Amino acid sequence: MLESAIQKKISDYLTALPECWTCKVMAANKRGVPDILAVISGRFVAIEVKRPGNKPSKLQLAQLRRIQEAGGVAMVAESIDDVIAGLASADIKLG
């Protein structure tokens, strides 16, 4: 499955959640910005989407770490299940 297809599935899932705003990042003026940004129940969430087996770059990992250090939730996801697990581990209620 293409990364863009995984991104679409995750975006569609997030859009259907109550109390969720989401945005697919098409281009950013800052390198390494995660693919999907969201606010879920008042919590900032950043998701770097990868195809199974692919790994984020050092720059992408650094951006995710900066988001976490600022109090946001940041994760790498290969599927909707990864997103659900990441949100659960951050104690974000899904409806």
Secondary structure, 3 states (H helix, E strand, C coil): CCHHHHHHHHHHHHHCCCCEEEEECCCCCCCCCCCEEEEECCEEEEEEECCCCCCCCHHHHHHHHHHHHCCCEEEEECCHHHHHHHHHHCCCCCC
